[in-house]
Amino acid sequence: MEPTLGEKILLAFQYNDSVWHNVFLTIIYALAGLFALLMLNALIRSIARPRDIRDAGPAHKPGRVFAAWIGSAFGLLAFPVGLFLVLTIALGSSDSARIASGTLAYEQNGVPASVVIVDKFIANSSERGITSGTSKAYVYSIDADTGAPLWKTNIGRAYAPTLLGQTDGRIAAFDGKHLVVLNKSDGSEAADAKKLQASNPELQGKLPEEAARYRWDAKNGRVVVQGLDGQLYGIDPNTLKGSLLTGVKLTDYFGSGDASAEPRALGRIGLIRSGADDGRYRLFLTEDEAARVKDGTIGAEDASAASGAAADPRKKLYGASLLKGGKLAADDLKPVLDDVFLNGGFLSDPDLDGSTSSDPYVMSEFPDFAKVEKEPKMPDLPESLDWPSRMTVAEYERYSAEEDRRMDAYYAARDKYDQEIEAYRERDTKYGDTARALERFGGLPDATPFRFTDGGSGHEIFLIAHDSVVSNSPSLLLSAVDLQAGKVLWTADTRLQSLSSYDRAGDKLSLVGSDSSGNSYLMTVSLKDGAVAGYDFRYDRSLKF
């Protein structure tokens, strides 16, 4: 996605976030404007001035005057413009833009938008291999349909800025040192920490300067702050009112019980349930893996030794009943789709946590073997006979024979039990090995697959994430699949080599990722047809593919 040399030259003549660039460009535009005015004046004079019969020389033709001024302008402006282009392109290659946190997606007046915080480094000079410059953070709102910026707000030189959350009309963010509230309509600042403390006496001197002390309470639409006094405070971005929170515990928002503090696992899921509670699963397998799953040897110790299994990125989506009734072999394993996906997997949903939801597609652990098959019960020792204190020889022999018979029966039952328990434990081991091997295909524990409902068919549509090519830096492809119809609806090339976060706004999926150079991009994919648009924050340009 790096612009061509021609595109860089065109971009150089646009104002950007670099102060020296904008000053230099203004000087060039001023010089060009001055030359244009002087040339226009000369042209008007050459056309309007009547020819004196005493003039012996040739007449002043407007075309010659125009050419002379153009030549003069080119000669005088060539050096400053050339120097400007060289500096802009050279230093621009050292610029960088990194999206500092996740995205917030919403619709504003019917327009789907994605909000991100971008940490920019703008190079000012480079000497002896050392580049110096300035860092600034900006909050962008990008039109998900066109990839064009709706608004852009400079929040200064921020360290680790973070988007906290949103209400219907406002956005709460942490600029690296203070809380800031922005209006969704135009990005203007509704309040900062100073204003919030001035209008809320309870917050005076209580707002910390660490991002770890701030949480977003989505249920109540407020920012929760652990104040400098250790107490919890709530701030409503809509009313800009803050107050002490009562009846809540610190662990509700901070600590091990806080779900918002834990980053959600994002990426590709290789194994999910069918969603019908029928004991069937959907999983991505190579050809070799599929053969091992089908014959029940996927859990064998040498399963990973197959030369093609570890390196083969070509995967198909299969459906099967796995470990049903403790059976290792999946006789009903069949492809769901004919398409091959390079390192394919279901895209996980960033908003649903499978560990706390009852989503029918979330892959949980296979049941323990003891729940599938009962463990053989060890036979009990026979009870000893109640021998009389006095007996005849015949009675003694009869009692003794009965004791021997009971013990012989016990030892026979014990021998049978030993054989059964050994076979049971062997089946248990194989079952456990197979279960662990299958669970490894899942990739992300407790992850929920991302899906949406197709307006036409009413079917659930899943997104499959896969690589474009087999290389060290493939771009991410997304394919929308209808599992009920067994077909791929569309495939979109996101042009991203790594994916850090994504969110949904209406019928658009906004993805934040980077290219091989580490620069961040925001890409939006239409869930209707897979059309891709985006924004390049390094060069401040919209991308349309």
C-alpha positions in Angstrom: 0.0 0.0 0.0 3.0 2.3 -0.2 2.3 5.1 -2.6 4.2 5.3 -5.9 6.7 8.1 -6.6 4.1 10.0 -8.6 1.6 9.7 -5.8 4.2 10.9 -3.3 4.9 14.0 -5.4 1.1 14.8 -5.6 0.8 14.2 -1.8 3.8 16.6 -1.2 1.7 19.5 -2.5 -1.0 18.9 0.1 -0.9 20.3 3.6 -0.3 17.7 6.3 0.7 17.5 10.0 4.4 18.5 9.5 5.0 22.1 10.4 8.2 22.6 8.4 6.5 21.0 5.3 3.5 23.3 5.6 5.7 26.4 6.0 7.9 25.4 3.0 4.8 24.6 0.9 3.2 28.0 1.8 6.4 29.8 0.6 6.3 27.9 -2.7 2.6 28.6 -3.2 3.3 32.3 -2.4 6.2 32.5 -4.9 4.1 30.7 -7.5 1.2 33.0 -6.9 3.5 36.1 -7.2 4.9 34.9 -10.5 1.4 34.2 -11.7 0.3 37.7 -10.9 3.4 39.3 -12.6 2.9 37.1 -15.6 -0.8 38.0 -15.8 0.1 41.7 -15.6 2.7 41.3 -18.4 0.2 39.4 -20.6 -2.5 42.1 -20.1 0.0 44.9 -20.9 1.2 43.1 -24.1 -2.3 42.6 -25.3 -3.8 46.0 -24.3 -0.8 48.2 -25.3 -1.1 49.7 -28.9 1.9 49.3 -31.1 3.9 52.5 -31.6 4.8 53.0 -35.3 8.2 54.2 -34.1 9.0 50.8 -32.7 11.4 49.2 -35.1 11.5 45.8 -33.4 9.1 43.0 -33.7 5.7 43.2 -32.0 5.3 41.7 -28.5 3.2 38.6 -29.0 1.3 37.3 -25.9 2.5 33.8 -26.6 6.1 34.8 -26.4 5.5 36.8 -23.2 3.8 33.8 -21.7 6.6 31.4 -22.7 9.2 33.9 -21.3 7.5 34.1 -18.0 7.0 30.4 -17.7 10.7 29.8 -18.5 11.7 32.4 -15.9 9.3 30.9 -13.3 10.7 27.4 -14.0 14.3 28.6 -13.7 13.7 30.4 -10.4 11.4 27.9 -8.8 13.1 24.7 -9.9 15.6 24.7 -7.1 13.3 25.4 -4.1 10.6 23.1 -5.5 13.1 20.3 -6.1 14.6 20.8 -2.7 11.1 20.7 -1.2 10.2 17.5 -3.0 13.5 15.8 -2.0 13.1 16.7 1.7 9.4 15.8 1.7 9.8 12.4 0.1 13.0 11.6 2.0 11.8 12.6 5.4 8.3 11.3 4.7 9.7 7.8 4.3 10.8 8.1 8.0 7.4 9.1 9.2 5.3 6.5 10.9 1.7 6.1 12.1 0.5 3.6 14.6 -3.0 3.1 15.8 -2.6 3.2 19.6 -5.7 1.2 20.7 -8.8 -0.5 19.3 -11.7 0.9 17.4 -15.1 2.4 18.2 -17.7 1.9 15.6 -21.0 3.7 15.4 -23.4 5.3 12.9 -23.8 9.1 12.8 -26.7 10.4 10.8 -26.9 7.2 8.8 -23.1 7.2 8.1 -21.1 4.2 9.5 -18.0 5.5 11.2 -15.0 4.1 12.9 -13.0 6.0 15.5 -9.3 5.4 16.2 -6.4 7.1 18.0 -3.3 7.4 15.9 0.1 8.0 17.3 2.2 9.8 14.6 5.9 10.3 14.3 6.7 13.2 12.0 10.4 13.4 10.9 12.0 16.9 10.9 15.6 16.1 10.1 17.9 13.2 9.5 21.7 13.3 10.0 24.2 10.5 10.2 21.5 7.9 10.2 19.7 9.5 13.1 16.2 10.8 12.4 14.6 13.3 14.7 11.1 14.6 14.8 8.0 15.1 16.9 5.2 12.7 18.0 1.6 13.7 18.1 -1.6 11.8 18.7 -4.8 12.4 16.8 -8.3 11.0 17.1 -9.8 10.2 13.7 -13.4 9.4 12.7 -13.4 7.6 9.3 -16.4 7.1 7.0 -16.6 3.4 6.7 -18.2 3.6 3.3 -15.7 5.8 1.5 -12.6 5.7 3.8 -12.6 9.5 4.0 -12.0 11.2 7.3 -15.2 12.8 8.9 -13.1 14.7 11.4 -9.7 14.7 13.0 -8.7 16.1 16.5 -5.2 16.7 17.8 -4.9 15.6 21.4 -1.2 16.6 21.7 1.9 14.6 22.5 0.2 11.6 24.2 1.9 8.6 25.7 -0.1 5.4 25.2 -3.5 7.1 24.5 -6.6 4.9 24.7 -10.2 4.9 23.6 -12.4 4.1 26.6 -15.9 4.0 25.2 -18.8 5.8 23.7 -22.3 7.0 24.3 -24.9 8.1 21.7 -23.3 11.5 21.3 -19.8 11.4 22.8 -16.6 9.5 23.0 -14.5 9.1 26.1 -10.7 8.7 25.7 -7.5 8.9 27.7 -4.9 11.0 26.1 -2.0 9.4 27.9 -2.3 11.6 30.9 -5.8 12.9 31.3 -9.4 12.0 30.5 -10.9 13.8 27.5 -14.5 13.8 26.2 -15.1 14.5 22.5 -18.3 15.2 20.5 -19.1 12.5 17.9 -20.6 15.1 15.5 -17.4 17.0 14.8 -14.6 15.8 17.1 -14.6 18.9 19.2 -13.6 18.7 22.8 -16.6 18.6 25.2 -14.5 18.5 28.3 -11.0 17.6 29.7 -9.9 16.6 33.1 -9.5 20.3 34.2 -13.0 21.2 33.2 -14.5 18.0 34.8 -12.8 18.7 38.1 -13.9 22.4 38.0 -17.5 21.5 37.5 -17.5 18.5 39.8 -16.2 19.3 43.3 -16.2 15.6 44.2 -13.5 15.0 41.5 -11.2 17.7 42.6 -7.7 16.3 42.9 -9.0 12.8 42.5 -8.3 12.0 38.8 -5.2 9.9 38.2 -2.8 10.2 35.3 -2.5 6.4 34.6 -4.6 4.7 32.0 -4.8 1.6 34.2 -7.0 3.6 36.6 -9.8 4.1 34.0 -12.4 1.6 32.9 -15.4 1.9 30.6 -18.7 0.7 32.1 -20.7 -0.3 29.0 -23.8 -1.3 30.9 -24.2 2.2 32.5 -22.5 4.2 29.8 -19.9 5.8 32.0 -16.2 6.1 32.8 -15.3 4.4 36.1 -12.2 5.9 37.7 -10.2 4.6 40.7 -9.4 8.0 42.3 -6.2 9.0 43.9 -8.0 8.4 47.2 -8.7 4.8 46.3 -12.4 5.2 45.9 -14.4 4.6 42.7 -16.0 7.5 40.8 -18.3 7.5 37.8 -18.3 10.1 35.1 -21.1 10.4 32.6 -19.8 11.7 29.2 -23.3 13.0 28.2 -23.9 15.2 31.2 -20.2 15.6 32.2 -21.3 14.9 35.8 -19.1 12.9 38.1 -19.9 11.4 41.5 -18.7 8.9 44.1 -19.9 5.3 43.3 -21.5 3.4 46.2 -22.7 -0.2 46.3 -20.0 -1.4 44.0 -16.7 -3.2 44.6 -13.3 -2.4 43.2 -13.0 -5.9 41.8 -16.1 -5.3 39.7 -14.0 -3.0 37.5 -10.4 -3.6 38.4 -8.6 -6.9 39.0 -9.3 -10.5 38.1 -13.0 -10.1 38.0 -12.9 -7.3 35.4 -13.6 -8.7 32.0 -12.8 -5.3 30.3 -9.3 -5.4 31.6 -8.5 -8.6 29.8 -7.8 -8.3 26.0 -10.1 -10.5 24.0 -8.4 -13.2 22.0 -8.7 -12.2 18.3 -7.8 -14.2 15.2 -8.7 -17.5 13.6 -10.7 -20.4 15.1 -10.0 -23.8 13.7 -12.7 -25.8 15.5 -16.3 -24.9 16.4 -19.5 -26.7 17.2 -22.2 -27.0 14.5 -24.6 -24.9 16.4 -27.4 -27.5 16.3 -26.5 -29.3 19.5 -26.1 -32.5 17.5 -22.6 -33.6 18.5 -21.2 -32.4 15.2 -18.3 -30.0 14.6 -16.8 -27.8 11.9 -13.0 -27.8 11.6 -10.2 -26.8 9.3 -7.9 -29.6 8.3 -5.1 -30.3 5.8 -5.5 -33.4 3.7 -3.2 -35.4 5.9 -4.9 -34.2 9.1 -8.3 -35.1 7.6 -7.1 -38.7 6.9 -5.9 -39.1 10.5 -9.1 -37.7 12.0 -11.1 -40.0 9.9 -9.2 -43.2 10.9 -8.8 -42.1 14.5 -5.0 -41.8 14.6 -4.8 -38.0 15.0 -3.9 -38.4 18.6 -1.1 -40.9 18.0 2.4 -39.9 19.1 3.7 -39.8 15.6 0.8 -37.6 14.3 3.0 -34.5 14.2 5.8 -36.4 12.4 4.1 -36.5 9.1 6.2 -34.3 6.8 3.3 -32.6 5.1 1.0 -32.1 8.1 3.2 -29.5 9.9 4.1 -27.4 6.8 1.0 -27.7 4.6 -1.0 -24.5 4.8 -3.8 -25.7 2.5 -6.9 -26.4 4.6 -10.4 -27.3 3.9 -13.5 -26.9 6.1 -14.9 -30.3 7.2 -17.9 -31.4 9.2 -17.9 -34.5 11.5 -19.1 -36.1 14.7 -16.0 -36.1 16.9 -15.4 -38.6 19.7 -19.1 -39.5 19.7 -19.6 -42.3 22.3 -15.8 -42.4 22.8 -15.2 -43.5 19.2 -11.8 -42.3 18.0 -12.5 -42.5 14.2 -14.7 -39.9 12.6 -16.3 -42.0 9.9 -18.7 -39.3 8.8 -15.9 -36.7 8.2 -16.7 -34.8 4.9 -15.8 -31.4 3.4 -18.4 -28.7 4.0 -16.9 -26.5 1.2 -14.8 -27.5 -1.9 -12.6 -24.3 -1.5 -9.1 -24.5 -0.1 -8.0 -21.8 2.4 -4.3 -21.1 3.2 -4.0 -21.3 7.0 -7.8 -20.8 7.2 -9.9 -20.4 10.3 -13.1 -18.7 11.4 -12.7 -15.1 12.3 -13.4 -14.7 16.0 -16.0 -12.2 17.3 -14.3 -9.3 19.3 -17.4 -8.6 21.3 -18.5 -12.1 22.5 -16.7 -14.0 25.2 -17.3 -17.7 24.8 -16.3 -18.4 28.4 -19.3 -16.5 29.8 -21.9 -16.9 27.0 -23.9 -19.9 25.9 -23.1 -19.4 22.2 -24.0 -22.6 20.4 -20.8 -22.5 18.2 -18.2 -22.0 21.0 -15.9 -25.0 21.3 -15.7 -26.3 24.8 -13.5 -29.1 26.0 -14.5 -32.6 25.1 -16.1 -34.5 28.0 -13.9 -36.7 30.2 -13.7 -40.3 29.1 -15.2 -41.3 32.5 -18.4 -39.5 31.4 -18.4 -41.3 28.1 -17.7 -44.8 29.4 -17.9 -46.0 32.9 -14.8 -47.2 34.6 -14.8 -51.0 35.4 -15.5 -51.6 39.1 -13.1 -53.6 41.1 -14.7 -56.7 42.6 -15.1 -56.6 46.4 -13.3 -59.1 48.6 -15.7 -61.9 49.6 -17.0 -61.8 53.1 -15.5 -64.4 55.4 -17.7 -67.3 56.5 -19.0 -67.4 60.1 -17.1 -70.4 61.3 -18.6 -72.2 64.2 -16.5 -72.6 67.3 -16.8 -76.4 67.3 -17.2 -78.6 64.2 -16.6 -82.0 62.9 -13.9 -82.8 60.3 -16.6 -83.0 57.6 -18.0 -79.6 58.5 -14.5 -78.1 58.6 -13.8 -79.5 55.1 -17.1 -78.1 53.8 -16.4 -74.7 55.3 -12.9 -74.7 54.0 -14.0 -75.7 50.5 -16.6 -72.9 50.4 -13.8 -70.4 51.5 -11.6 -71.7 48.7 -14.5 -71.4 46.1 -15.2 -67.9 47.1 -11.6 -66.8 46.9 -11.2 -68.6 43.5 -14.2 -66.7 42.2 -12.8 -63.5 43.6 -9.4 -64.0 42.0 -11.0 -64.9 38.7 -13.1 -61.7 38.8 -10.0 -59.8 39.8 -8.1 -61.2 36.8 -11.0 -60.2 34.5 -11.1 -56.7 36.2 -7.3 -56.2 35.7 -7.7 -57.0 32.0 -10.7 -54.7 31.7 -9.1 -51.8 33.6 -6.0 -52.1 31.5 -8.0 -51.9 28.3 -10.1 -49.1 29.8 -7.1 -47.0 30.7 -5.6 -47.6 27.2 -8.9 -46.4 25.7 -8.9 -43.4 28.1 -5.3 -42.5 27.1 -6.1 -42.7 23.4 -9.3 -40.8 23.9 -7.5 -38.0 25.9 -4.7 -37.8 23.3 -7.2 -37.6 20.5 -9.2 -34.9 22.3 -6.2 -32.8 23.0 -5.1 -33.1 19.4 -8.5 -32.0 18.1 -8.7 -29.2 20.6 -5.4 -27.9 19.3 -7.1 -27.2 16.0 -9.3 -24.7 17.8 -6.4 -22.2 18.3 -8.3 -19.7 20.5 -9.8 -21.0 23.7 -13.4 -19.8 24.4 -13.5 -17.8 21.2 -16.8 -17.2 19.4 -16.9 -17.1 15.6 -17.9 -13.8 14.0 -21.2 -14.1 12.0 -24.0 -12.0 10.7 -27.4 -12.7 9.2 -27.9 -12.5 5.4 -30.9 -10.3 4.7 -31.9 -12.3 1.6 -31.7 -15.9 2.7 -31.9 -15.4 6.5 -28.9 -17.7 6.9 -26.0 -17.1 9.3 -22.9 -16.0 7.4 -19.5 -16.7 8.8 -16.2 -15.0 8.0 -13.2 -17.2 7.2 -9.8 -15.5 7.6 -7.0 -16.9 5.5 -3.7 -15.9 3.8 -3.4 -14.6 0.2 -0.2 -16.5 -0.6 2.4 -18.8 1.0 5.1 -16.3 2.1 6.5 -14.6 5.1 4.2 -11.6 4.7 0.9 -12.6 3.2 -2.0 -10.2 3.2 -5.2 -11.2 5.1 -8.2 -12.4 3.1 -11.7 -12.6 4.4 -14.3 -14.9 2.8 -18.0 -14.8 3.7 -19.4 -18.3 3.7 -22.9 -19.6 3.9 -22.5 -23.0 5.6 -26.1 -24.0 5.1 -25.8 -23.5 1.3 -22.2 -24.7 1.3 -20.8 -21.8 -0.8 -18.5 -18.8 -0.6 -20.4 -15.5 -1.1 -17.4 -13.2 -1.6 -13.7 -12.8 -0.8 -12.0 -9.5 0.2 -8.3 -8.7 0.3 -7.7 -6.4 3.3 -4.1 -5.7 2.2 -3.1 -6.1 5.9 -0.3 -8.3 7.0 -1.2 -8.3 10.7 -4.5 -7.7 12.5 -4.7 -6.0 15.9 -8.4 -5.2 16.3 -11.7 -5.0 14.5 -15.3 -3.9 15.2 -18.6 -3.8 13.4 -20.6 -0.7 12.4 -23.8 -1.4 10.6 -23.0 -3.5 7.6 -19.3 -2.7 7.7 -16.4 -4.4 9.5 -13.6 -2.1 10.5 -10.2 -3.6 10.8 -7.1 -2.1 12.3 -3.8 -3.6 11.2 -0.4 -2.9 9.7 1.7 -3.7 6.7 5.3 -5.1 6.6 6.8 -1.8 7.7 4.6 -1.6 10.8 2.5 1.4 9.8 -1.1 1.2 10.8 -4.1 1.3 8.5 -7.9 1.2 9.0 -9.7 -0.9 6.5 -13.5 -1.3 6.2 -15.0 -4.4 4.5 -18.6 -4.3 3.4 -20.5 -7.3 4.7 -22.8 -7.1 1.7 -20.3 -7.6 -1.1 -16.8 -7.6 0.4 -15.9 -4.1 -1.0 -12.8 -2.7 0.7 -12.0 0.9 1.5 -9.5 2.3 4.0 -7.3 5.1 5.2 -3.6 5.5 5.3 -2.7 7.6 8.4 0.9 7.9 7.5 0.2 9.9 4.3 -3.4 11.0 5.3 -5.0 9.6 2.2 -8.1 7.5 1.5 -7.7 4.1 0.0 -10.3 2.5 -2.4 -9.8 -0.8 -4.0 
